[in-house]
Amino acid sequence: MIKPVTQSDMMQAAIIHSESWKESHRNICSAEFVAIHTPERQKNYLESEIAKGAQLYMLIDEKPVGIVSVQGSLIENLYVLPDEQNKGYGTQLLEFAVEKCQELPLLMVLSTNDGARRLYERNGFQLTGNIVTHAGGMCELEMCLRKE
């Protein structure tokens, strides 16, 4: 089941975000930077995204296992708990998010996140050529859903 995140389950969404973010960034960021991404910090981040107009959703399969947000046609914050990855949850969340998009779906993926990029490509996304470079040389690659 995928449902909107409410205030009562916001901390669970933040835990998913924190654990997954730390896992995906642990080999590319300093240990100190990874460590500050606590559930409390990520809760504030997710609440700020909602305040800016994003819709946040949670996938529950006996327990909460993943989240995704959609704002307009931008898909963000697609995170699945590390122990729950490679079970199809990312695909479920991505397909759900695509349906929520108002126009051609877009997303950003870290250039170092090969697993996420493969997930997106298997589901019809392709690189647009747009790149956002962050401090420390980290890059995000823009992807859009291929037009049929």
N, CA, C and O atoms as a GROMACS GRO file, in nm:
protein
  592
    1MET      N    1   0.084  -0.117   0.000
    1MET     CA    2   0.000   0.000   0.000
    1MET      C    3   0.089   0.125   0.000
    1MET      O    4   0.188   0.132   0.074
    2ILE      N    5   0.054   0.220  -0.082
    2ILE     CA    6   0.123   0.349  -0.084
    2ILE      C    7   0.023   0.454  -0.039
    2ILE      O    8  -0.088   0.462  -0.092
    3LYS      N    9   0.062   0.534   0.059
    3LYS     CA   10  -0.028   0.633   0.116
    3LYS      C   11   0.045   0.765   0.138
    3LYS      O   12   0.167   0.768   0.151
    4PRO      N   13  -0.032   0.875   0.143
    4PRO     CA   14   0.032   1.002   0.176
    4PRO      C   15   0.089   0.997   0.318
    4PRO      O   16   0.029   0.937   0.407
    5VAL      N   17   0.202   1.060   0.336
    5VAL     CA   18   0.263   1.070   0.469
    5VAL      C   19   0.188   1.179   0.546
    5VAL      O   20   0.168   1.290   0.497
    6THR      N   21   0.148   1.144   0.667
    6THR     CA   22   0.081   1.240   0.755
    6THR      C   23   0.177   1.280   0.866
    6THR      O   24   0.286   1.223   0.880
    7GLN      N   25   0.137   1.378   0.944
    7GLN     CA   26   0.222   1.421   1.054
    7GLN      C   27   0.249   1.306   1.152
    7GLN      O   28   0.356   1.299   1.212
    8SER      N   29   0.152   1.217   1.167
    8SER     CA   30   0.169   1.108   1.263
    8SER      C   31   0.271   1.004   1.219
    8SER      O   32   0.327   0.933   1.302
    9ASP      N   33   0.298   0.994   1.088
    9ASP     CA   34   0.400   0.899   1.043
    9ASP      C   35   0.521   0.968   0.977
    9ASP      O   36   0.600   0.903   0.909
   10MET      N   37   0.532   1.098   0.999
   10MET     CA   38   0.644   1.174   0.942
   10MET      C   39   0.779   1.124   0.995
   10MET      O   40   0.876   1.118   0.919
   11MET      N   41   0.786   1.088   1.122
   11MET     CA   42   0.914   1.042   1.177
   11MET      C   43   0.954   0.909   1.113
   11MET      O   44   1.073   0.886   1.089
   12GLN      N   45   0.858   0.822   1.084
   12GLN     CA   46   0.892   0.696   1.017
   12GLN      C   47   0.946   0.725   0.878
   12GLN      O   48   1.042   0.661   0.835
   13ALA      N   49   0.887   0.820   0.806
   13ALA     CA   50   0.937   0.859   0.675
   13ALA      C   51   1.079   0.915   0.688
   13ALA      O   52   1.165   0.888   0.604
   14ALA      N   53   1.102   0.991   0.793
   14ALA     CA   54   1.235   1.050   0.816
   14ALA      C   55   1.338   0.943   0.847
   14ALA      O   56   1.454   0.955   0.806
   15ILE      N   57   1.299   0.839   0.919
   15ILE     CA   58   1.392   0.729   0.947
   15ILE      C   59   1.430   0.658   0.817
   15ILE      O   60   1.547   0.627   0.795
   16ILE      N   61   1.331   0.633   0.731
   16ILE     CA   62   1.359   0.571   0.600
   16ILE      C   63   1.456   0.659   0.521
   16ILE      O   64   1.554   0.610   0.466
   17HIS      N   65   1.427   0.789   0.517
   17HIS     CA   66   1.512   0.882   0.443
   17HIS      C   67   1.653   0.882   0.500
   17HIS      O   68   1.750   0.874   0.424
   18SER      N   69   1.666   0.891   0.631
   18SER     CA   70   1.796   0.897   0.696
   18SER      C   71   1.878   0.772   0.670
   18SER      O   72   1.992   0.780   0.625
   19GLU      N   73   1.820   0.655   0.697
   19GLU     CA   74   1.894   0.530   0.679
   19GLU      C   75   1.935   0.509   0.534
   19GLU      O   76   2.048   0.468   0.506
   20SER      N   77   1.845   0.536   0.443
   20SER     CA   78   1.873   0.514   0.301
   20SER      C   79   1.973   0.615   0.248
   20SER      O   80   2.062   0.580   0.171
   21TRP      N   81   1.957   0.742   0.289
   21TRP     CA   82   2.049   0.846   0.244
   21TRP      C   83   2.190   0.815   0.292
   21TRP      O   84   2.286   0.826   0.216
   22LYS      N   85   2.202   0.776   0.418
   22LYS     CA   86   2.334   0.744   0.472
   22LYS      C   87   2.399   0.631   0.394
   22LYS      O   88   2.518   0.636   0.362
   23GLU      N   89   2.322   0.528   0.363
   23GLU     CA   90   2.376   0.414   0.288
   23GLU      C   91   2.420   0.456   0.148
   23GLU      O   92   2.527   0.415   0.101
   24SER      N   93   2.340   0.538   0.081
   24SER     CA   94   2.373   0.576  -0.057
   24SER      C   95   2.487   0.676  -0.066
   24SER      O   96   2.548   0.692  -0.172
   25HIS      N   97   2.517   0.745   0.044
   25HIS     CA   98   2.621   0.848   0.042
   25HIS      C   99   2.746   0.812   0.122
   25HIS      O  100   2.842   0.889   0.122
   26ARG      N  101   2.747   0.697   0.189
   26ARG     CA  102   2.857   0.667   0.281
   26ARG      C  103   2.992   0.654   0.212
   26ARG      O  104   3.095   0.680   0.275
   27ASN      N  105   2.996   0.616   0.086
   27ASN     CA  106   3.124   0.601   0.016
   27ASN      C  107   3.165   0.726  -0.062
   27ASN      O  108   3.273   0.729  -0.121
   28ILE      N  109   3.080   0.828  -0.061
   28ILE     CA  110   3.113   0.948  -0.140
   28ILE      C  111   3.118   1.076  -0.057
   28ILE      O  112   3.160   1.181  -0.106
   29CYS      N  113   3.076   1.067   0.070
   29CYS     CA  114   3.079   1.184   0.158
   29CYS      C  115   3.160   1.150   0.283
   29CYS      O  116   3.182   1.032   0.314
   30SER      N  117   3.205   1.252   0.352
   30SER     CA  118   3.280   1.228   0.475
   30SER      C  119   3.189   1.163   0.579
   30SER      O  120   3.068   1.181   0.578
   31ALA      N  121   3.251   1.087   0.669
   31ALA     CA  122   3.175   1.022   0.776
   31ALA      C  123   3.101   1.125   0.861
   31ALA      O  124   2.989   1.100   0.907
   32GLU      N  125   3.163   1.240   0.882
   32GLU     CA  126   3.100   1.345   0.962
   32GLU      C  127   2.975   1.399   0.893
   32GLU      O  128   2.873   1.423   0.958
   33PHE      N  129   2.984   1.418   0.760
   33PHE     CA  130   2.868   1.470   0.686
   33PHE      C  131   2.756   1.367   0.684
   33PHE      O  132   2.640   1.403   0.699
   34VAL      N  133   2.789   1.241   0.665
   34VAL     CA  134   2.688   1.136   0.665
   34VAL      C  135   2.620   1.130   0.802
   34VAL      O  136   2.498   1.116   0.810
   35ALA      N  137   2.698   1.140   0.908
   35ALA     CA  138   2.646   1.126   1.043
   35ALA      C  139   2.543   1.232   1.080
   35ALA      O  140   2.455   1.206   1.162
   36ILE      N  141   2.552   1.351   1.022
   36ILE     CA  142   2.457   1.456   1.060
   36ILE      C  143   2.318   1.435   1.000
   36ILE      O  144   2.224   1.506   1.036
   37HIS      N  145   2.304   1.340   0.910
   37HIS     CA  146   2.174   1.314   0.847
   37HIS      C  147   2.089   1.220   0.934
   37HIS      O  148   2.054   1.109   0.894
   38THR      N  149   2.058   1.270   1.052
   38THR     CA  150   1.980   1.196   1.151
   38THR      C  151   1.832   1.198   1.111
   38THR      O  152   1.791   1.280   1.029
   39PRO      N  153   1.752   1.109   1.167
   39PRO     CA  154   1.608   1.114   1.141
   39PRO      C  155   1.547   1.251   1.174
   39PRO      O  156   1.460   1.298   1.102
   40GLU      N  157   1.591   1.313   1.282
   40GLU     CA  158   1.537   1.444   1.319
   40GLU      C  159   1.568   1.548   1.212
   40GLU      O  160   1.482   1.628   1.174
   41ARG      N  161   1.692   1.547   1.163
   41ARG     CA  162   1.731   1.642   1.057
   41ARG      C  163   1.652   1.615   0.930
   41ARG      O  164   1.606   1.708   0.864
   42GLN      N  165   1.636   1.488   0.894
   42GLN     CA  166   1.566   1.454   0.771
   42GLN      C  167   1.416   1.481   0.784
   42GLN      O  168   1.350   1.510   0.684
   43LYS      N  169   1.363   1.472   0.905
   43LYS     CA  170   1.222   1.509   0.927
   43LYS      C  171   1.203   1.657   0.894
   43LYS      O  172   1.108   1.693   0.825
   44ASN      N  173   1.294   1.741   0.943
   44ASN     CA  174   1.286   1.885   0.911
   44ASN      C  175   1.296   1.907   0.761
   44ASN      O  176   1.224   1.990   0.705
   45TYR      N  177   1.387   1.834   0.696
   45TYR     CA  178   1.402   1.846   0.550
   45TYR      C  179   1.272   1.807   0.479
   45TYR      O  180   1.225   1.881   0.392
   46LEU      N  181   1.215   1.693   0.514
   46LEU     CA  182   1.092   1.646   0.448
   46LEU      C  183   0.978   1.744   0.472
   46LEU      O  184   0.899   1.770   0.381
   47GLU      N  185   0.967   1.796   0.592
   47GLU     CA  186   0.863   1.895   0.622
   47GLU      C  187   0.883   2.021   0.539
   47GLU      O  188   0.785   2.082   0.495
   48SER      N  189   1.009   2.061   0.516
   48SER     CA  190   1.033   2.180   0.433
   48SER      C  191   0.997   2.152   0.288
   48SER      O  192   0.949   2.242   0.218
   49GLU      N  193   1.018   2.031   0.241
   49GLU     CA  194   0.979   1.995   0.104
   49GLU      C  195   0.827   2.002   0.089
   49GLU      O  196   0.776   2.052  -0.012
   50ILE      N  197   0.755   1.951   0.187
   50ILE     CA  198   0.608   1.957   0.184
   50ILE      C  199   0.562   2.102   0.186
   50ILE      O  200   0.468   2.139   0.115
   51ALA      N  201   0.626   2.184   0.268
   51ALA     CA  202   0.591   2.327   0.275
   51ALA      C  203   0.610   2.397   0.141
   51ALA      O  204   0.542   2.495   0.112
   52LYS      N  205   0.703   2.346   0.059
   52LYS     CA  206   0.728   2.403  -0.074
   52LYS      C  207   0.634   2.345  -0.180
   52LYS      O  208   0.641   2.385  -0.296
   53GLY      N  209   0.546   2.252  -0.140
   53GLY     CA  210   0.447   2.200  -0.234
   53GLY      C  211   0.463   2.055  -0.275
   53GLY      O  212   0.383   2.004  -0.353
   54ALA      N  213   0.564   1.986  -0.223
   54ALA     CA  214   0.582   1.845  -0.258
   54ALA      C  215   0.478   1.760  -0.187
   54ALA      O  216   0.435   1.790  -0.075
   55GLN      N  217   0.438   1.652  -0.253
   55GLN     CA  218   0.352   1.551  -0.193
   55GLN      C  219   0.441   1.433  -0.157
   55GLN      O  220   0.514   1.382  -0.243
   56LEU      N  221   0.436   1.388  -0.032
   56LEU     CA  222   0.522   1.281   0.016
   56LEU      C  223   0.438   1.156   0.041
   56LEU      O  224   0.332   1.163   0.103
   57TYR      N  225   0.487   1.043  -0.008
   57TYR     CA  226   0.416   0.916   0.003
   57TYR      C  227   0.506   0.811   0.066
   57TYR      O  228   0.628   0.817   0.057
   58MET      N  229   0.440   0.712   0.132
   58MET     CA  230   0.512   0.604   0.197
   58MET      C  231   0.456   0.470   0.149
   58MET      O  232   0.334   0.452   0.138
   59LEU      N  233   0.547   0.378   0.119
   59LEU     CA  234   0.510   0.241   0.083
   59LEU      C  235   0.515   0.156   0.209
   59LEU      O  236   0.616   0.152   0.279
   60ILE      N  237   0.405   0.088   0.236
   60ILE     CA  238   0.397   0.001   0.353
   60ILE      C  239   0.367  -0.141   0.304
   60ILE      O  240   0.270  -0.165   0.232
   61ASP      N  241   0.452  -0.234   0.344
   61ASP     CA  242   0.432  -0.376   0.316
   61ASP      C  243   0.459  -0.449   0.447
   61ASP      O  244   0.572  -0.492   0.474
   62GLU      N  245   0.357  -0.461   0.528
   62GLU     CA  246   0.365  -0.507   0.666
   62GLU      C  247   0.429  -0.401   0.755
   62GLU      O  248   0.387  -0.384   0.870
   63LYS      N  249   0.528  -0.330   0.706
   63LYS     CA  250   0.590  -0.219   0.777
   63LYS      C  251   0.630  -0.115   0.673
   63LYS      O  252   0.638  -0.147   0.555
   64PRO      N  253   0.654   0.010   0.715
   64PRO     CA  254   0.701   0.112   0.620
   64PRO      C  255   0.838   0.073   0.563
   64PRO      O  256   0.930   0.042   0.639
   65VAL      N  257   0.850   0.074   0.430
   65VAL     CA  258   0.976   0.032   0.367
   65VAL      C  259   1.035   0.136   0.272
   65VAL      O  260   1.153   0.128   0.238
   66GLY      N  261   0.955   0.233   0.227
   66GLY     CA  262   1.009   0.329   0.132
   66GLY      C  263   0.925   0.455   0.124
   66GLY      O  264   0.810   0.458   0.168
   67ILE      N  265   0.984   0.559   0.067
   67ILE     CA  266   0.915   0.686   0.047
   67ILE      C  267   0.948   0.741  -0.091
   67ILE      O  268   1.045   0.700  -0.155
   68VAL      N  269   0.865   0.834  -0.136
   68VAL     CA  270   0.890   0.909  -0.259
   68VAL      C  271   0.811   1.039  -0.250
   68VAL      O  272   0.705   1.044  -0.187
   69SER      N  273   0.862   1.144  -0.314
   69SER     CA  274   0.786   1.269  -0.320
   69SER      C  275   0.772   1.312  -0.466
   69SER      O  276   0.854   1.279  -0.552
   70VAL      N  277   0.664   1.386  -0.490
   70VAL     CA  278   0.637   1.440  -0.623
   70VAL      C  279   0.595   1.585  -0.606
   70VAL      O  280   0.511   1.619  -0.523
   71GLN      N  281   0.657   1.670  -0.688
   71GLN     CA  282   0.617   1.810  -0.693
   71GLN      C  283   0.604   1.847  -0.839
   71GLN      O  284   0.704   1.857  -0.911
   72GLY      N  285   0.482   1.868  -0.883
   72GLY     CA  286   0.458   1.892  -1.025
   72GLY      C  287   0.491   1.767  -1.103
   72GLY      O  288   0.418   1.668  -1.096
   73SER      N  289   0.601   1.770  -1.176
   73SER     CA  290   0.648   1.653  -1.250
   73SER      C  291   0.787   1.610  -1.207
   73SER      O  292   0.853   1.533  -1.276
   74LEU      N  293   0.831   1.660  -1.092
   74LEU     CA  294   0.962   1.625  -1.040
   74LEU      C  295   0.948   1.518  -0.932
   74LEU      O  296   0.881   1.539  -0.831
   75ILE      N  297   1.011   1.405  -0.955
   75ILE     CA  298   1.013   1.294  -0.860
   75ILE      C  299   1.141   1.306  -0.779
   75ILE      O  300   1.250   1.316  -0.834
   76GLU      N  301   1.125   1.305  -0.646
   76GLU     CA  302   1.241   1.318  -0.558
   76GLU      C  303   1.224   1.225  -0.438
   76GLU      O  304   1.119   1.164  -0.418
   77ASN      N  305   1.329   1.216  -0.359
   77ASN     CA  306   1.326   1.146  -0.231
   77ASN      C  307   1.276   1.002  -0.243
   77ASN      O  308   1.202   0.955  -0.156
   78LEU      N  309   1.315   0.934  -0.350
   78LEU     CA  310   1.279   0.793  -0.362
   78LEU      C  311   1.383   0.713  -0.285
   78LEU      O  312   1.495   0.693  -0.332
   79TYR      N  313   1.343   0.668  -0.168
   79TYR     CA  314   1.433   0.594  -0.080
   79TYR      C  315   1.364   0.469  -0.028
   79TYR      O  316   1.248   0.473   0.013
   80VAL      N  317   1.436   0.358  -0.031
   80VAL     CA  318   1.391   0.231   0.025
   80VAL      C  319   1.493   0.191   0.131
   80VAL      O  320   1.614   0.204   0.110
   81LEU      N  321   1.443   0.142   0.244
   81LEU     CA  322   1.534   0.098   0.350
   81LEU      C  323   1.640   0.004   0.294
   81LEU      O  324   1.607  -0.083   0.212
   82PRO      N  325   1.765   0.018   0.334
   82PRO     CA  326   1.871  -0.066   0.279
   82PRO      C  327   1.841  -0.216   0.284
   82PRO      O  328   1.871  -0.287   0.188
   83ASP      N  329   1.783  -0.265   0.392
   83ASP     CA  330   1.754  -0.409   0.404
   83ASP      C  331   1.636  -0.452   0.318
   83ASP      O  332   1.611  -0.572   0.302
   84GLU      N  333   1.563  -0.356   0.262
   84GLU     CA  334   1.444  -0.388   0.182
   84GLU      C  335   1.466  -0.362   0.033
   84GLU      O  336   1.372  -0.375  -0.046
   85GLN      N  337   1.587  -0.328  -0.005
   85GLN     CA  338   1.614  -0.300  -0.146
   85GLN      C  339   1.621  -0.429  -0.226
   85GLN      O  340   1.641  -0.538  -0.171
   86ASN      N  341   1.603  -0.416  -0.356
   86ASN     CA  342   1.604  -0.528  -0.451
   86ASN      C  343   1.489  -0.626  -0.427
   86ASN      O  344   1.502  -0.746  -0.450
   87LYS      N  345   1.376  -0.572  -0.382
   87LYS     CA  346   1.255  -0.651  -0.363
   87LYS      C  347   1.139  -0.595  -0.444
   87LYS      O  348   1.025  -0.640  -0.429
   88GLY      N  349   1.166  -0.498  -0.531
   88GLY     CA  350   1.062  -0.440  -0.615
   88GLY      C  351   0.996  -0.316  -0.558
   88GLY      O  352   0.911  -0.256  -0.623
   89TYR      N  353   1.034  -0.275  -0.437
   89TYR     CA  354   0.971  -0.159  -0.375
   89TYR      C  355   1.005  -0.029  -0.449
   89TYR      O  356   0.919   0.058  -0.464
   90GLY      N  357   1.130  -0.016  -0.494
   90GLY     CA  358   1.168   0.104  -0.568
   90GLY      C  359   1.086   0.118  -0.696
   90GLY      O  360   1.042   0.227  -0.730
   91THR      N  361   1.066   0.008  -0.765
   91THR     CA  362   0.984   0.009  -0.888
   91THR      C  363   0.841   0.049  -0.856
   91THR      O  364   0.782   0.130  -0.927
   92GLN      N  365   0.784  -0.007  -0.748
   92GLN     CA  366   0.648   0.029  -0.710
   92GLN      C  367   0.636   0.178  -0.682
   92GLN      O  368   0.543   0.244  -0.729
   93LEU      N  369   0.731   0.232  -0.606
   93LEU     CA  370   0.728   0.374  -0.574
   93LEU      C  371   0.746   0.460  -0.698
   93LEU      O  372   0.678   0.562  -0.714
   94LEU      N  373   0.837   0.420  -0.786
   94LEU     CA  374   0.861   0.497  -0.909
   94LEU      C  375   0.737   0.497  -0.997
   94LEU      O  376   0.697   0.603  -1.046
   95GLU      N  377   0.677   0.381  -1.018
   95GLU     CA  378   0.556   0.375  -1.102
   95GLU      C  379   0.443   0.459  -1.042
   95GLU      O  380   0.372   0.528  -1.115
   96PHE      N  381   0.428   0.455  -0.911
   96PHE     CA  382   0.328   0.536  -0.842
   96PHE      C  383   0.355   0.685  -0.866
   96PHE      O  384   0.265   0.761  -0.900
   97ALA      N  385   0.481   0.724  -0.847
   97ALA     CA  386   0.518   0.865  -0.862
   97ALA      C  387   0.496   0.914  -1.005
   97ALA      O  388   0.450   1.026  -1.026
   98VAL      N  389   0.528   0.830  -1.104
   98VAL     CA  390   0.508   0.868  -1.244
   98VAL      C  391   0.361   0.901  -1.268
   98VAL      O  392   0.329   0.998  -1.337
   99GLU      N  393   0.271   0.821  -1.210
   99GLU     CA  394   0.127   0.845  -1.226
   99GLU      C  395   0.083   0.976  -1.163
   99GLU      O  396  -0.016   1.034  -1.206
  100LYS      N  397   0.154   1.022  -1.063
  100LYS     CA  398   0.119   1.146  -0.994
  100LYS      C  399   0.172   1.271  -1.066
  100LYS      O  400   0.128   1.382  -1.036
  101CYS      N  401   0.264   1.252  -1.160
  101CYS     CA  402   0.324   1.367  -1.230
  101CYS      C  403   0.223   1.435  -1.321
  101CYS      O  404   0.140   1.370  -1.384
  102GLN      N  405   0.233   1.568  -1.327
  102GLN     CA  406   0.140   1.646  -1.407
  102GLN      C  407   0.182   1.653  -1.554
  102GLN      O  408   0.098   1.670  -1.642
  103GLU      N  409   0.311   1.640  -1.579
  103GLU     CA  410   0.364   1.643  -1.715
  103GLU      C  411   0.470   1.534  -1.726
  103GLU      O  412   0.470   1.440  -1.647
  104LEU      N  413   0.561   1.545  -1.823
  104LEU     CA  414   0.666   1.446  -1.842
  104LEU      C  415   0.751   1.435  -1.715
  104LEU      O  416   0.812   1.534  -1.674
  105PRO      N  417   0.755   1.319  -1.651
  105PRO     CA  418   0.828   1.303  -1.526
  105PRO      C  419   0.979   1.326  -1.541
  105PRO      O  420   1.041   1.282  -1.637
  106LEU      N  421   1.034   1.396  -1.443
  106LEU     CA  422   1.177   1.424  -1.434
  106LEU      C  423   1.226   1.380  -1.297
  106LEU      O  424   1.150   1.375  -1.201
  107LEU      N  425   1.355   1.347  -1.290
  107LEU     CA  426   1.419   1.317  -1.163
  107LEU      C  427   1.567   1.341  -1.176
  107LEU      O  428   1.620   1.355  -1.286
  108MET      N  429   1.633   1.346  -1.062
  108MET     CA  430   1.778   1.362  -1.057
  108MET      C  431   1.836   1.239  -0.988
  108MET      O  432   1.776   1.185  -0.895
  109VAL      N  433   1.952   1.195  -1.035
  109VAL     CA  434   2.019   1.079  -0.974
  109VAL      C  435   2.167   1.114  -0.958
  109VAL      O  436   2.228   1.174  -1.046
  110LEU      N  437   2.223   1.074  -0.844
  110LEU     CA  438   2.367   1.094  -0.824
  110LEU      C  439   2.444   1.018  -0.931
  110LEU      O  440   2.409   0.904  -0.965
  111SER      N  441   2.545   1.080  -0.983
  111SER     CA  442   2.625   1.015  -1.089
  111SER      C  443   2.690   0.886  -1.039
  111SER      O  444   2.723   0.799  -1.119
  112THR      N  445   2.707   0.874  -0.908
  112THR     CA  446   2.771   0.755  -0.849
  112THR      C  447   2.671   0.647  -0.810
  112THR      O  448   2.712   0.539  -0.768
  113ASN      N  449   2.542   0.674  -0.821
  113ASN     CA  450   2.441   0.579  -0.776
  113ASN      C  451   2.396   0.491  -0.892
  113ASN      O  452   2.289   0.512  -0.950
  114ASP      N  453   2.479   0.393  -0.924
  114ASP     CA  454   2.452   0.306  -1.038
  114ASP      C  455   2.324   0.225  -1.021
  114ASP      O  456   2.251   0.204  -1.118
  115GLY      N  457   2.296   0.180  -0.899
  115GLY     CA  458   2.175   0.102  -0.875
  115GLY      C  459   2.050   0.180  -0.906
  115GLY      O  460   1.959   0.129  -0.973
  116ALA      N  461   2.042   0.303  -0.857
  116ALA     CA  462   1.925   0.387  -0.883
  116ALA      C  463   1.914   0.418  -1.032
  116ALA      O  464   1.805   0.417  -1.089
  117ARG      N  465   2.026   0.446  -1.094
  117ARG     CA  466   2.022   0.477  -1.237
  117ARG      C  467   1.971   0.358  -1.318
  117ARG      O  468   1.892   0.376  -1.411
  118ARG      N  469   2.014   0.237  -1.283
  118ARG     CA  470   1.964   0.117  -1.351
  118ARG      C  471   1.813   0.102  -1.330
  118ARG      O  472   1.741   0.068  -1.424
  119LEU      N  473   1.766   0.127  -1.209
  119LEU     CA  474   1.623   0.121  -1.180
  119LEU      C  475   1.547   0.217  -1.271
  119LEU      O  476   1.447   0.179  -1.333
  120TYR      N  477   1.595   0.340  -1.280
  120TYR     CA  478   1.526   0.440  -1.360
  120TYR      C  479   1.530   0.403  -1.509
  120TYR      O  480   1.429   0.417  -1.579
  121GLU      N  481   1.643   0.358  -1.557
  121GLU     CA  482   1.654   0.320  -1.698
  121GLU      C  483   1.564   0.201  -1.732
  121GLU      O  484   1.502   0.198  -1.838
  122ARG      N  485   1.556   0.102  -1.641
  122ARG     CA  486   1.467  -0.014  -1.664
  122ARG      C  487   1.322   0.029  -1.672
  122ARG      O  488   1.239  -0.039  -1.734
  123ASN      N  489   1.290   0.142  -1.611
  123ASN     CA  490   1.153   0.191  -1.608
  123ASN      C  491   1.129   0.305  -1.707
  123ASN      O  492   1.035   0.383  -1.692
  124GLY      N  493   1.215   0.315  -1.808
  124GLY     CA  494   1.189   0.406  -1.918
  124GLY      C  495   1.249   0.544  -1.909
  124GLY      O  496   1.220   0.629  -1.994
  125PHE      N  497   1.332   0.570  -1.809
  125PHE     CA  498   1.394   0.702  -1.798
  125PHE      C  499   1.524   0.703  -1.875
  125PHE      O  500   1.592   0.601  -1.889
  126GLN      N  501   1.559   0.822  -1.925
  126GLN     CA  502   1.685   0.840  -1.997
  126GLN      C  503   1.748   0.972  -1.955
  126GLN      O  504   1.679   1.064  -1.911
  127LEU      N  505   1.879   0.979  -1.968
  127LEU     CA  506   1.953   1.101  -1.935
  127LEU      C  507   1.914   1.213  -2.031
  127LEU      O  508   1.896   1.190  -2.150
  128THR      N  509   1.900   1.334  -1.977
  128THR     CA  510   1.868   1.450  -2.060
  128THR      C  511   1.994   1.526  -2.102
  128THR      O  512   1.990   1.604  -2.197
  129GLY      N  513   2.104   1.503  -2.031
  129GLY     CA  514   2.226   1.579  -2.055
  129GLY      C  515   2.246   1.692  -1.956
  129GLY      O  516   2.354   1.750  -1.950
  130ASN      N  517   2.142   1.725  -1.879
  130ASN     CA  518   2.154   1.829  -1.777
  130ASN      C  519   2.223   1.771  -1.654
  130ASN      O  520   2.189   1.662  -1.609
  131ILE      N  521   2.319   1.845  -1.602
  131ILE     CA  522   2.398   1.800  -1.487
  131ILE      C  523   2.405   1.914  -1.385
  131ILE      O  524   2.425   2.030  -1.422
  132VAL      N  525   2.388   1.879  -1.258
  132VAL     CA  526   2.404   1.975  -1.149
  132VAL      C  527   2.527   1.930  -1.070
  132VAL      O  528   2.533   1.818  -1.021
  133THR      N  529   2.626   2.019  -1.060
  133THR     CA  530   2.749   1.988  -0.986
  133THR      C  531   2.743   2.052  -0.849
  133THR      O  532   2.709   2.170  -0.835
  134HIS      N  533   2.775   1.972  -0.747
  134HIS     CA  534   2.773   2.019  -0.609
  134HIS      C  535   2.916   2.032  -0.557
  134HIS      O  536   3.011   1.990  -0.623
  135ALA      N  537   2.928   2.091  -0.438
  135ALA     CA  538   3.058   2.103  -0.374
  135ALA      C  539   3.123   1.965  -0.362
  135ALA      O  540   3.054   1.865  -0.342
  136GLY      N  541   3.252   1.962  -0.375
  136GLY     CA  542   3.324   1.836  -0.364
  136GLY      C  543   3.322   1.754  -0.491
  136GLY      O  544   3.370   1.640  -0.493
  137GLY      N  545   3.267   1.811  -0.598
  137GLY     CA  546   3.265   1.742  -0.726
  137GLY      C  547   3.152   1.642  -0.745
  137GLY      O  548   3.147   1.574  -0.848
  138MET      N  549   3.060   1.632  -0.649
  138MET     CA  550   2.947   1.542  -0.664
  138MET      C  551   2.853   1.598  -0.770
  138MET      O  552   2.828   1.718  -0.776
  139CYS      N  553   2.801   1.509  -0.855
  139CYS     CA  554   2.713   1.551  -0.964
  139CYS      C  555   2.581   1.476  -0.959
  139CYS      O  556   2.575   1.358  -0.924
  140GLU      N  557   2.475   1.546  -0.996
  140GLU     CA  558   2.345   1.484  -1.016
  140GLU      C  559   2.312   1.493  -1.164
  140GLU      O  560   2.335   1.595  -1.229
  141LEU      N  561   2.259   1.384  -1.218
  141LEU     CA  562   2.223   1.375  -1.358
  141LEU      C  563   2.072   1.380  -1.370
  141LEU      O  564   2.002   1.308  -1.299
  142GLU      N  565   2.021   1.463  -1.460
  142GLU     CA  566   1.878   1.471  -1.481
  142GLU      C  567   1.834   1.360  -1.575
  142GLU      O  568   1.901   1.330  -1.674
  143MET      N  569   1.721   1.299  -1.543
  143MET     CA  570   1.663   1.195  -1.627
  143MET      C  571   1.515   1.228  -1.648
  143MET      O  572   1.449   1.283  -1.560
  144CYS      N  573   1.465   1.193  -1.766
  144CYS     CA  574   1.322   1.211  -1.793
  144CYS      C  575   1.267   1.080  -1.849
  144CYS      O  576   1.341   0.997  -1.904
  145LEU      N  577   1.136   1.064  -1.835
  145LEU     CA  578   1.070   0.947  -1.888
  145LEU      C  579   1.067   0.960  -2.039
  145LEU      O  580   1.026   1.064  -2.093
  146ARG      N  581   1.109   0.856  -2.108
  146ARG     CA  582   1.107   0.858  -2.255
  146ARG      C  583   0.964   0.872  -2.304
  146ARG      O  584   0.872   0.810  -2.251
  147LYS      N  585   0.948   0.953  -2.405
  147LYS     CA  586   0.816   0.965  -2.468
  147LYS      C  587   0.795   0.842  -2.556
  147LYS      O  588   0.887   0.796  -2.624
  148GLU      N  589   0.674   0.791  -2.552
  148GLU     CA  590   0.642   0.672  -2.633
  148GLU      C  591   0.645   0.704  -2.780
  148GLU      O  592   0.620   0.617  -2.863
   0.00000   0.00000   0.00000
